[in-house]
Amino acid sequence: MEAPALTTAADSALLDLLERLEAAGYDFVTPTPATQARVLARRRPAGPLDLRDILGWSRPFARADAPAWLPDVLQAGGALVHEAAGLKSAIRVSRLQGDLLIHSAYPTDAKDAVFLGPDSYRFADFVTRELAATETGTILDLGGGCGAGALAAAAAAPGARLLLTDVNALALRYARINAAHAGVALLTLETDGLEGVEGPLSTVIANPPYMADSRQTYRDGGEMHGGGLSVRWAKAALDRLAPGGRLLLYTGSAIVEGGRDEVRAALAALAAERGAGFRYAELDPDVFGEELEKPAYADVERIAAVGCVITAQGSGSGTITCGS
């Protein structure tokens, strides 16, 4: 399949932005929101801002601060915001596994914000480790956001057909632009869960929201201290996987007092009920520690980033290689 065509002038403008950034050698790694806030609280850099200040750190800027072409390209892409402090980009651009990806500017407090951060890097690495280069069939990136997982899957399994779903139309727009820039053929579908997805799936990859009591769609995982959505997505994926197909689930689990991992217990029970193979490992034992100050986490010791592989109608083998 050919890379997807972009149908609007605004999308083409953002694609042009990515091409200009590549030519300029742009690079940025997005940190956690807490780290972002600490960096922005420091003194504003003296003199004109550079591309990383504007498109990475989401700093307000004046036209005189920016490369002459940048405000016009952002305006054409529908991504220039006028604020009291000056102009601001509505998007950020980060590099992940060699690709530049557009996502929402900081702070990501809008309901339809499109998030990319440290979880995206861990998720992409997890997908890369688990997928085989010989994999074919359809790989679905469930709730795929701006496409970080899908692009990692495209590089790891170049012979597979890629489909990305999300309930957020803005996420799908950014995913299509990011895929076009990477030269990846990516089909997208605006839907809740797997509704409307046709045919059996060889692989489902997913990085669902897993925080508790969040107002933002991209963060809120519902019950089980945010783990409920992960379990629901796992059930839905198992209903659609072809025999021997796999779910590659990257998520977070709130480890409650006494060390109990409720997400692991629920996923293991689901796999046993379906006669499916099951592998599970902590990839990072302590993420988003600042969340423990909130009432929803009063009985939680830590939040772990975890990787789970569930294989339909069969047993998994081997172990998950944890990242550094």
C-alpha positions as CSV (number, residue, x, y, z in Angstrom):
1,M,0.0,0.0,0.0
2,E,1.1,3.6,-0.6
3,A,1.5,6.2,2.1
4,P,-1.9,7.9,2.8
5,A,-2.7,11.0,0.9
6,L,-3.6,14.1,2.9
7,T,-6.7,15.8,1.7
8,T,-6.7,19.3,3.2
9,A,-4.4,22.2,2.8
10,A,-4.0,22.4,6.6
11,D,-2.8,18.8,6.8
12,S,-0.3,19.5,3.9
13,A,1.0,22.5,5.8
14,L,1.8,20.4,8.9
15,L,3.4,17.8,6.7
16,D,5.5,20.6,5.2
17,L,6.4,21.6,8.8
18,L,7.8,18.2,9.5
19,E,9.8,18.2,6.3
20,R,11.3,21.6,7.2
21,L,12.1,20.4,10.7
22,E,13.9,17.3,9.3
23,A,15.9,19.6,7.0
24,A,16.9,21.8,10.0
25,G,18.0,18.8,12.1
26,Y,15.3,19.3,14.7
27,D,15.2,16.9,17.6
28,F,13.2,16.8,20.8
29,V,12.4,14.2,23.4
30,T,9.2,14.9,25.4
31,P,9.5,14.4,29.2
32,T,6.8,13.9,31.8
33,P,4.4,16.8,32.5
34,A,6.0,17.3,35.8
35,T,9.5,17.7,34.3
36,Q,8.0,20.0,31.6
37,A,6.6,22.3,34.3
38,R,9.9,22.4,36.1
39,V,11.8,23.4,33.0
40,L,9.3,26.1,32.0
41,A,9.4,27.5,35.5
42,R,13.1,28.5,34.9
43,R,14.1,31.8,33.5
44,R,13.1,32.4,29.9
45,P,16.0,32.0,27.5
46,A,17.6,35.3,26.6
47,G,17.3,36.4,23.0
48,P,15.4,34.7,20.2
49,L,13.8,31.3,20.8
50,D,14.8,28.3,18.8
51,L,12.6,25.6,17.3
52,R,12.9,23.4,20.4
53,D,11.7,26.3,22.6
54,I,8.6,26.8,20.4
55,L,7.7,23.3,19.2
56,G,9.2,21.2,22.0
57,W,8.9,23.2,25.2
58,S,5.7,25.0,24.1
59,R,7.0,28.5,25.0
60,P,5.0,31.6,23.9
61,F,6.9,33.6,21.3
62,A,6.8,36.8,19.2
63,R,7.2,36.8,15.5
64,A,10.7,38.3,16.0
65,D,11.6,35.2,18.1
66,A,10.9,32.6,15.5
67,P,12.3,31.6,12.1
68,A,10.5,33.8,9.6
69,W,8.6,30.9,8.0
70,L,7.3,29.3,11.2
71,P,4.3,31.4,12.1
72,D,2.9,31.3,8.6
73,V,3.2,27.5,8.4
74,L,1.6,27.0,11.8
75,Q,-1.2,29.4,10.8
76,A,-1.8,27.5,7.5
77,G,-1.9,24.2,9.5
78,G,-4.5,25.6,12.0
79,A,-1.9,25.3,14.8
80,L,-1.1,28.9,15.7
81,V,-2.7,30.3,18.9
82,H,-2.8,34.0,19.9
83,E,-2.4,34.4,23.7
84,A,-1.9,37.4,26.0
85,A,1.8,36.3,26.3
86,G,2.2,36.2,22.5
87,L,1.9,33.5,19.9
88,K,2.0,29.9,20.7
89,S,2.1,26.7,18.8
90,A,-0.9,24.4,19.4
91,I,1.3,21.4,18.6
92,R,4.5,19.9,19.7
93,V,6.9,17.8,17.6
94,S,9.0,15.1,19.2
95,R,11.3,12.4,17.8
96,L,10.6,8.8,18.6
97,Q,12.6,5.9,17.1
98,G,13.9,8.2,14.4
99,D,10.5,9.6,13.4
100,L,9.2,13.1,14.0
101,L,5.6,13.0,15.4
102,I,3.1,15.9,15.9
103,H,1.1,15.9,19.1
104,S,-0.6,18.4,21.3
105,A,1.2,21.3,22.9
106,Y,1.8,21.6,26.6
107,P,-0.2,21.7,28.8
108,T,-2.3,18.9,27.5
109,D,-5.4,19.8,29.5
110,A,-8.0,19.9,26.7
111,K,-10.4,17.0,26.6
112,D,-9.3,16.1,23.1
113,A,-5.5,16.6,23.8
114,V,-3.3,14.2,21.9
115,F,-0.6,13.0,24.3
116,L,2.9,11.8,23.6
117,G,5.4,11.3,26.5
118,P,7.7,8.8,28.2
119,D,4.9,6.1,28.0
120,S,5.0,6.5,24.2
121,Y,8.7,5.7,24.1
122,R,8.3,2.7,26.4
123,F,5.3,1.5,24.4
124,A,7.2,1.8,21.0
125,D,10.1,-0.1,22.4
126,F,7.8,-2.8,23.8
127,V,6.2,-3.2,20.4
128,T,9.5,-3.3,18.6
129,R,10.8,-6.1,20.9
130,E,7.7,-8.2,20.6
131,L,6.9,-8.0,16.8
132,A,8.7,-10.3,14.3
133,A,9.9,-9.0,11.0
134,T,8.1,-11.8,9.3
135,E,4.7,-10.8,10.8
136,T,1.9,-10.4,8.2
137,G,-1.9,-9.9,8.4
138,T,-3.5,-6.9,10.1
139,I,-1.9,-5.2,13.1
140,L,-4.4,-2.9,14.9
141,D,-3.2,-0.1,17.0
142,L,-6.1,0.3,19.4
143,G,-6.6,3.8,20.7
144,G,-3.4,4.7,18.9
145,G,-3.3,8.4,19.4
146,C,-0.8,10.2,17.2
147,G,0.6,6.9,15.9
148,A,3.7,6.1,18.0
149,G,2.9,2.4,18.3
150,A,1.7,2.1,14.7
151,L,5.0,3.6,13.3
152,A,7.0,1.3,15.6
153,A,5.0,-1.7,14.3
154,A,5.5,-0.5,10.7
155,A,9.3,-0.6,11.2
156,A,9.3,-3.9,13.0
157,A,6.9,-5.8,10.7
158,P,7.1,-4.1,7.3
159,G,4.9,-6.8,5.6
160,A,1.8,-6.2,7.8
161,R,-1.2,-4.1,7.1
162,L,-1.6,-1.3,9.7
163,L,-4.9,0.0,11.1
164,L,-5.2,2.6,13.8
165,T,-8.4,3.4,15.7
166,D,-9.1,6.2,18.1
167,V,-12.2,8.0,19.5
168,N,-10.4,11.3,19.0
169,A,-10.6,12.8,15.5
170,L,-7.7,15.1,16.2
171,A,-5.5,12.2,17.2
172,L,-6.4,10.5,13.9
173,R,-5.5,13.6,12.0
174,Y,-2.1,13.8,13.6
175,A,-1.5,10.1,13.1
176,R,-2.2,10.4,9.4
177,I,0.2,13.3,9.0
178,N,2.9,11.5,11.0
179,A,2.5,8.4,8.9
180,A,2.6,10.3,5.7
181,H,5.9,12.0,6.8
182,A,7.3,8.5,7.7
183,G,6.2,7.1,4.4
184,V,4.0,4.5,6.2
185,A,0.7,3.2,4.8
186,L,-1.7,3.6,7.7
187,L,-5.5,3.2,7.6
188,T,-7.4,5.1,10.4
189,L,-10.9,4.7,11.8
190,E,-12.7,7.0,14.2
191,T,-14.4,4.6,16.6
192,D,-14.8,3.6,20.3
193,G,-12.8,0.4,20.9
194,L,-13.1,-2.1,18.1
195,E,-16.5,-1.1,16.8
196,G,-16.6,-1.1,13.0
197,V,-13.2,-2.9,12.7
198,E,-13.6,-5.7,10.1
199,G,-12.0,-9.1,9.8
200,P,-9.8,-11.2,12.1
201,L,-6.7,-9.5,13.5
202,S,-3.3,-11.0,13.6
203,T,-2.1,-8.6,16.3
204,V,-3.5,-5.9,18.5
205,I,-1.2,-3.4,20.1
206,A,-2.5,-1.1,22.7
207,N,-1.4,1.6,25.2
208,P,-4.7,2.5,26.9
209,P,-5.2,5.3,29.4
210,Y,-4.5,4.1,32.9
211,M,-4.8,7.0,35.3
212,A,-7.5,7.3,37.9
213,D,-10.1,10.1,38.2
214,S,-8.8,12.1,35.2
215,R,-11.0,14.5,33.2
216,Q,-9.0,13.8,30.1
217,T,-9.9,11.0,27.7
218,Y,-6.3,10.2,26.9
219,R,-5.5,9.7,30.6
220,D,-8.6,8.2,32.3
221,G,-8.6,4.4,32.6
222,G,-11.7,4.2,34.9
223,E,-12.1,1.7,37.7
224,M,-9.3,-0.4,39.4
225,H,-7.3,2.8,40.0
226,G,-7.3,3.4,36.2
227,G,-6.7,-0.2,35.2
228,G,-10.3,-1.0,34.2
229,L,-10.0,0.1,30.6
230,S,-7.0,-2.0,30.0
231,V,-8.9,-5.1,31.0
232,R,-11.9,-4.2,28.9
233,W,-9.7,-3.6,25.8
234,A,-8.0,-7.0,26.4
235,K,-11.4,-8.7,26.4
236,A,-12.4,-6.9,23.2
237,A,-9.1,-7.8,21.5
238,L,-9.4,-11.5,22.4
239,D,-12.9,-11.5,20.8
240,R,-11.3,-10.4,17.5
241,L,-7.9,-12.1,17.3
242,A,-7.4,-14.8,14.7
243,P,-6.3,-18.2,16.1
244,G,-2.7,-17.7,17.4
245,G,-3.1,-13.9,17.2
246,R,-1.6,-11.8,20.0
247,L,-2.4,-8.8,22.1
248,L,0.6,-6.7,23.0
249,L,-0.7,-4.5,25.8
250,Y,1.4,-1.8,27.4
251,T,-0.3,-0.2,30.4
252,G,0.1,0.9,33.9
253,S,-0.9,-0.9,37.1
254,A,-1.5,0.7,40.5
255,I,0.2,-1.6,43.0
256,V,-2.0,-1.4,46.1
257,E,-0.9,-1.7,49.7
258,G,0.6,-5.1,50.4
259,G,2.0,-5.4,46.9
260,R,-1.1,-6.7,45.0
261,D,-1.2,-6.1,41.3
262,E,-4.9,-6.0,40.5
263,V,-4.4,-5.5,36.7
264,R,-2.1,-8.6,36.5
265,A,-4.7,-10.6,38.4
266,A,-7.5,-9.6,36.2
267,L,-5.6,-10.1,32.9
268,A,-4.3,-13.5,34.1
269,A,-7.9,-14.6,35.0
270,L,-9.1,-13.4,31.5
271,A,-6.4,-15.4,29.8
272,A,-7.1,-18.5,31.8
273,E,-10.9,-18.2,31.0
274,R,-10.1,-18.0,27.3
275,G,-7.4,-20.7,27.3
276,A,-4.9,-18.1,26.1
277,G,-1.2,-17.8,26.6
278,F,-0.1,-15.2,29.1
279,R,3.1,-13.3,29.8
280,Y,3.4,-10.2,32.0
281,A,6.3,-8.2,33.3
282,E,7.0,-4.8,34.9
283,L,8.9,-2.6,32.5
284,D,9.3,0.3,34.9
285,P,8.5,-0.2,38.6
286,D,7.7,3.4,39.5
287,V,6.1,5.9,37.1
288,F,4.1,9.1,37.7
289,G,4.8,9.1,41.4
290,E,3.3,12.5,41.8
291,E,-0.1,11.0,41.3
292,L,0.1,9.2,44.7
293,E,-0.6,12.5,46.3
294,K,-4.2,12.4,44.9
295,P,-7.1,10.9,46.9
296,A,-7.8,8.3,44.2
297,Y,-4.4,6.7,45.1
298,A,-4.6,6.8,48.9
299,D,-4.1,3.0,49.1
300,V,-1.6,2.7,46.3
301,E,2.1,2.0,46.9
302,R,3.4,2.8,43.4
303,I,2.3,2.8,39.8
304,A,4.2,0.4,37.5
305,A,4.5,0.4,33.7
306,V,3.8,-3.1,32.6
307,G,3.9,-5.2,29.4
308,C,1.5,-8.0,28.8
309,V,1.3,-10.5,25.9
310,I,-1.8,-12.6,25.5
311,T,-1.9,-15.2,22.7
312,A,-5.3,-16.4,21.5
313,Q,-6.0,-20.2,21.7
314,G,-2.5,-21.1,22.7
315,S,0.2,-20.5,25.2
316,G,2.9,-17.8,25.0
317,S,6.5,-18.6,25.5
318,G,9.7,-16.8,26.6
319,T,9.9,-13.7,28.6
320,I,9.4,-10.0,28.0
321,T,12.8,-8.2,27.8
322,C,12.6,-5.2,30.1
323,G,14.0,-1.9,28.9
324,S,16.6,0.0,30.9
